[in-house]
Amino acid sequence: MAYMTKLKKEPGDTLTVDDLTKAIKNSIDKSGMETKAARAMANHVLNFFGYSDRIIDNVLEPEDRDAFYMLEDSGLLTTEREETTLYDGREWRIHYWLFRKEKIRELVEAAEEKERREAAEESLVYSEIPEDIWKRNNEEEE
């Protein structure tokens, strides 16, 4: 009996370092994880996955597994297992790690929306300054 879910491949479904960095920053610590640390973690995790959607748990060292558990707690990774019967009748379990791409996409979109709002707020600073301030400064220079 096997417990497996198949991820649907969609165009543009490739997970990039930038996307995973944004998702990690937006999920791990709301007070703000440093971009450098989030990017290092994203690179580290993606190096295990390569172009695959899932990896086998056996390739992880205990320190790496701890990072994966942290990302699982954040909702970025999930696990699944496959069970098979060996020739001698014993059950064998294989554990896998998978990206939760829907959750990652949500976090990336939220991060990008936050960046757009902050950029819009910064540009509003000049629109709040009355026009006569600009005229007064020009008249003083002449």
RAWO-V298348 format. One record per backbone hydrogen bond with DSSP energy under -1.0 kcal/mol. NH is the residue of the N-H (numbers start at 1). CO is the residue of the C=O. E is the energy in kcal/mol with one decimal. If there is no record, write none. Layout:
nh=NH co=CO e=E
nh=NH co=CO e=E
//
This chain:
nh=13 co=10 e=-1.5
nh=20 co=16 e=-2.4
nh=21 co=17 e=-2.5
nh=22 co=18 e=-2.4
nh=23 co=19 e=-2.5
nh=24 co=20 e=-2.7
nh=25 co=21 e=-2.7
nh=26 co=22 e=-2.2
nh=28 co=24 e=-2.7
nh=32 co=29 e=-2.0
nh=38 co=34 e=-2.3
nh=39 co=35 e=-2.9
nh=40 co=36 e=-2.1
nh=41 co=37 e=-2.1
nh=42 co=38 e=-2.4
nh=43 co=39 e=-2.8
nh=44 co=40 e=-2.3
nh=45 co=41 e=-2.5
nh=46 co=42 e=-2.7
nh=47 co=43 e=-1.9
nh=49 co=45 e=-1.4
nh=50 co=46 e=-3.1
nh=52 co=49 e=-2.4
nh=55 co=97 e=-1.9
nh=57 co=95 e=-3.0
nh=59 co=56 e=-1.4
nh=60 co=57 e=-1.9
nh=65 co=61 e=-2.7
nh=66 co=62 e=-1.9
nh=67 co=63 e=-1.5
nh=68 co=64 e=-2.2
nh=69 co=65 e=-2.6
nh=70 co=66 e=-2.0
nh=71 co=67 e=-2.2
nh=72 co=68 e=-2.1
nh=73 co=69 e=-2.5
nh=74 co=70 e=-1.4
nh=75 co=72 e=-1.1
nh=76 co=71 e=-2.5
nh=77 co=71 e=-1.0
nh=78 co=98 e=-2.5
nh=80 co=96 e=-1.6
nh=82 co=94 e=-2.5
nh=84 co=92 e=-2.5
nh=86 co=90 e=-3.4
nh=89 co=86 e=-2.0
nh=92 co=84 e=-3.2
nh=94 co=82 e=-2.7
nh=96 co=80 e=-3.0
nh=97 co=55 e=-2.6
nh=98 co=78 e=-2.8
nh=99 co=53 e=-1.1
nh=100 co=76 e=-2.9
nh=101 co=99 e=-1.1
nh=104 co=100 e=-2.3
nh=105 co=101 e=-2.8
nh=106 co=102 e=-2.2
nh=107 co=103 e=-2.3
nh=108 co=104 e=-2.5
nh=109 co=105 e=-2.7
nh=110 co=106 e=-2.3
nh=111 co=107 e=-2.2
nh=112 co=108 e=-2.6
nh=113 co=109 e=-2.4
nh=114 co=110 e=-2.2
nh=115 co=111 e=-2.1
nh=116 co=112 e=-2.2
nh=117 co=113 e=-2.5
nh=118 co=114 e=-2.5
nh=119 co=115 e=-2.2
nh=120 co=116 e=-2.4
nh=121 co=117 e=-2.6
nh=122 co=118 e=-2.1
nh=123 co=119 e=-1.8
nh=124 co=120 e=-1.2
nh=128 co=124 e=-1.2
nh=133 co=130 e=-1.1
nh=135 co=131 e=-1.7
nh=136 co=132 e=-2.6
nh=137 co=133 e=-1.8
nh=138 co=134 e=-1.7
nh=139 co=135 e=-2.5
nh=140 co=136 e=-2.1
nh=141 co=137 e=-1.3
nh=142 co=138 e=-1.0
//
